Amino acid sequence: MLSEGSGYVWWRPLVGTSEGVMLLLLFVACLGVLVVLLRGSYRLHHRKVRGEMDVEQAKKEKSTDGERATITIEFVMVLPVLLFIVLLLVQVMQLMVGNLFVHYAAYNATRCAVTYLPVDAREAGGGDRNWMMLNQEFRRPKYDAIKRAAAMSLVSVSGKWTEDMATVGVDVDGFVAGLKEHYELLGRPVPVWVERMAGERLRYAAANTRIEMLEMVSMDEEGRVFELVEDDFYQAGVREAVTVRVVHRLNLSVPYVRGLFADGRFEEEGAVGAYALVQAHVSLTNEGIDPALPERPSIQRRNYWGRDWDYGRYYP
């Protein structure tokens, strides 16, 4: 069951694993050391300003040497803590941006579903109108199109996924060729990242993203409650709400601090690093209106102006 508004909970990996608890305690300890060091530095500076140091030249020189040594020690002790805080802020920012992109991908996937689900794809093996195959053992062009819509939305926040790691089921070469043609039509040089990074990021997005169809089972004071569709197919009624959930393994690229937020590590051969599971779902109204008209009336009707109704405009 999934309640509305559920998504990535940033603090769950901190308290859900022993590694997260240890890293959290280490972070609190580093903050305590930083407070003590800052307080000691302030007291030394305050004593210097008030002129409590000896006025003799020899003692001044000795004091200056002592201050230099103290500053060096403080710098060595404080630098790792400051570096840890900076890396932590960068990783938190990356998670926030990734969460926004996953919600954006959920909207695009749902938008693709409500527009492509009504298509009659029986000739292509995709099923009748408002019907979609979910079983991987059969052809499912509608499902694959919805997944591609989500994957394309997550390229910007994806990591590296080489060609020999997995078959992702997307036209990576076509994607890279399209980007090149785009810049060529604009009369601009093709950036280096198009050739080096675009294909790997699209492979990552396709290999680490899955979509799930949800059905609303109840509605209470806290919001709507959804249930995962576990059948081999999915069917939606005309003007019925279609809900798609996107689950993405968001790449955590910041070293040393990614363990605080990691839900797991990549087990695929050649993959390095950790990831956080981020999910989002969006509901939109199905656009699958049945185009079939009722039988042609046998009685001739007249319009407001007294003229016979022209049925030929609507019926062959």
N, C-alpha and C positions, 0 to 999 in steps of 0.2 A: 504494500500500500504506500501511496505517496501523497502527502498533503500539499496543498498549493503553496508555493513560495519556497519550498525546500531547495537547497543548493549546497554549495561547498561551505562547510563549517571549518573556519581556519584553525580553531583551537582544539578540534577533536584529535588530530595526530599528536598534540602535545601531551594529552592526558591518557590517550589510548594505548601508548606503547612505552616500554621502559626506556627506550632511547630518547623519546621525546621528553619524558620527565627529567632525565639526567641533563639534557641540553637546556631545559628550562631552569633547573637549579643552577647550572653553570652560568647562564645568562644573568640570573639574579645576583650571584656572587660577583660577577664582573661589574655589575652596576654598583654594588657596595664598595668594591675596591676603587672604582672611579670616583665615588662620592668622597671617600677618605682622602684620596690623592688631591682632589680639587680643594678640599678644606685645608689640607696641609700647605698647599701652594698659596692659598689666600692668606694664611697666617704668616708665612714667610714674607710675602709681599707687604703685608700690613706692618710688620716690624721694621722693614726697610724704610717705608715711607715715614714712620714716626721718628726715625733717627735714633733707634736704640742700639745701633751697632757702634762699636768702638771707633773713636775718631783718629786713632793713631794709624799712620800710613802702613805699617807692617801688618797690623791687624786687618786693615782694610783689604790689602792684597790677599791675605790668607782667607778672609771672608769671601772675597770675589772668587777665588779658586774653589772654595766650598760651594758657593752658589752655582757655579758652572757644573760642578759634579752632580749637585742635587738636580739641576734642570735636566741633565743628561739621563739620570736615573729615572726621573719622572717621565721623560719622553719615551724611554724604552718600555716603561710599565704601562703607560696610558695608550700608546699607539695600538697595541693589539685590541684593546677594548674599543677604541674609537673605530678601528677597522671593522670589528665585528658588528657594531651598531650600524655603520654605513652599509655593509653587506645585507644586514637584516632589513633595513629600509628599502633597499633595492629589490629584495626578494618579495617583500610585502607589496610593493608597487607592481611587480610583475604579476602577482596573484590577482590583484584588483583588476588590472587590465585584462588578464586572461579570463576572469569571471565575466567581464563585460562582453568579450568576444564570444564566449560560449552562449550567453543569452542571445546575442545577435545571430549566432549560428542556429539556435533553436527557432528563432523567428523565421529565418530563411528556409529552414527545413519544413516548417509547418506551412509556410506560404507555398512552397513547391508541392506539398502534399494536397492542399485544397484545390490547386489548379490542375495538377496532373492526375489525381485520383479519379476525377470524373471522365477521363479519356477512355474510350473503348479500345483497349490494346489486346484484344483476343488474338489478332493475327500475329502479334509479336510475342505472344505467350505471357502477356501481362495481366490478363483477366478483363472482366466486363467493367462497365462503369461503376464507380464508387466501390471497387473491390480491388484488393491488392494481396499478392502472395508474400508470405513472410518466411516460409520454409526455405532454407539454403539449398536443399536438394533440387529445387525447381528453379526455372528462370523467373526472375522477379525484377523486370526493368523499372517498375515504379519505385520499388524500395531502393534500388541502386541510384536512381535519380535523386531521391530525397537525401540519401547519404552523401552524394556528391555535392549537393547544395550546402550541407553542413560542413563538409571538409573544405570546400573552397573558402568558406567564411573564416576558417581557423588557420589559414596559411601563415598569417602575420605573426601568430604567437606559437608556431610549431617549432620543433627542434629539427635535428638532422636524422634522416633515415635513408640509408644508402640503397642502391638498386638491388643488391644481392641479398638483402635482409628478409624481404617478404614481398609477396604479390599483393598489391593494394587495390587492383581493379580500377585504376583511373588512367586516363591518357596523359601521362606526364609530359611526353614529347610534344603533344599537341598544345598543352598548357604553356610550355616554354616557347614554342613557335609563335603562339598567339601574343605573348608578351613582346617578343622581338618585333613582330609585325606592327604592334601598337606603337612602339617607339619610332619605328621606321616611317610610319604614316604621319607622325608628328614632326618628322624631320629632325629628330634628336638622336644622339648616339645611344646605343643599347647599354644600360648599366652592367657592370661586371656581375652583380648579384643575380641577374636573370639567368646566366649560364651556370653559375656556381652554386646558388642557394635555392632558387625557385623550385626546381624539381625535387630536391631533397625535402624541402618543407612540405610540399604537397603530398609526397609519399608518407611523411610522418603524420600529417593530418588525416589521411585516409586510413592508415593502419591503426591509429590510436583513437578513432572516433567511431562510436556506434549510435544508432538511433533505435528508439523503442516507441511503440504505439501504446497510448494510454486511453483508458475509458473512465469517464466520471461515474462513480458508483453512489456517491451521496454528497450532500451539502449540509454543513452545520454552521455554527456560529464562527468557527475559526476559518472557514473557507471551504473550497471544494476538495473532495478526496478522490484520488485517481487510483486505478488498478491497472497493472501491466497486462497487456493482451498476450497470452501465451499460446494462442491457437496458431495453426499453420497459415491462416489468412486473416485479413482485416477487412471489415466492411463497414461503411458509413452511410447513413441515410441522407436524403436530400436536406440541405440546410442544417445538418447536424454538426455539432462541434467536433472538430478533429484536433487531437492533442498529440504532439510529438515531443518526446524527451531526447535530448542530446547528452550523451555521456562522453567526456573527453579526458584523456590522460594528459594533463597539462605539463609540459616540460619545465622542470625546475633547473635553471642553468646557473644559479649563483652558488659557488662552492662554499663549504663550511657551514652555511646556515640552512641549506635546503632540507637537511634532515629534520628540522623543526616542523616542516609543513608536509613532508613526504608521506604519501599513502602506500608507497611501494617503490621498488627499483626495477628497471628494465631487465627482463630475463632473456630477451632475444640476443642472438649472437651478433656481436658488433655494436650493440646499443650500450651507451654509457650514461649514467646519471639516474636521477630519481624523478618521480612524477607525483602530481596531486590529482585526485579524481574530482573533476568539476562537472556539474550537471545542471541543466536548466530545461524547462518545458514551457511551451506556448500553446494556447488554444485559439483556433480561428474557425470561422463558419465555413463548412464545406460548400463549394460552388458547383456541386454536381447536380444541376437541374436536368431532369429528364426531358429531352427535346421532342419526344413523341407527343403529337397532338391527338385529341379525341376524334371520334368519327365525324365526318362531315355531316352537318345537319341536313335533314331531308326537307324541312320547311323553310321557305324563303323568308328572310327577315328584312325589315326596312330600318334605315338609320333615322337619325333625328330630323333630317330634312325630307323624309318621305321617299328616299331612294332605296332601291334594292341593294342589299349588302353584297359586296363583291367577295365571294368566298375564294375566288381564284388567286387572290393575293396571299392566301395562307395555305390553300390546298391545291395540289397539282390537278 
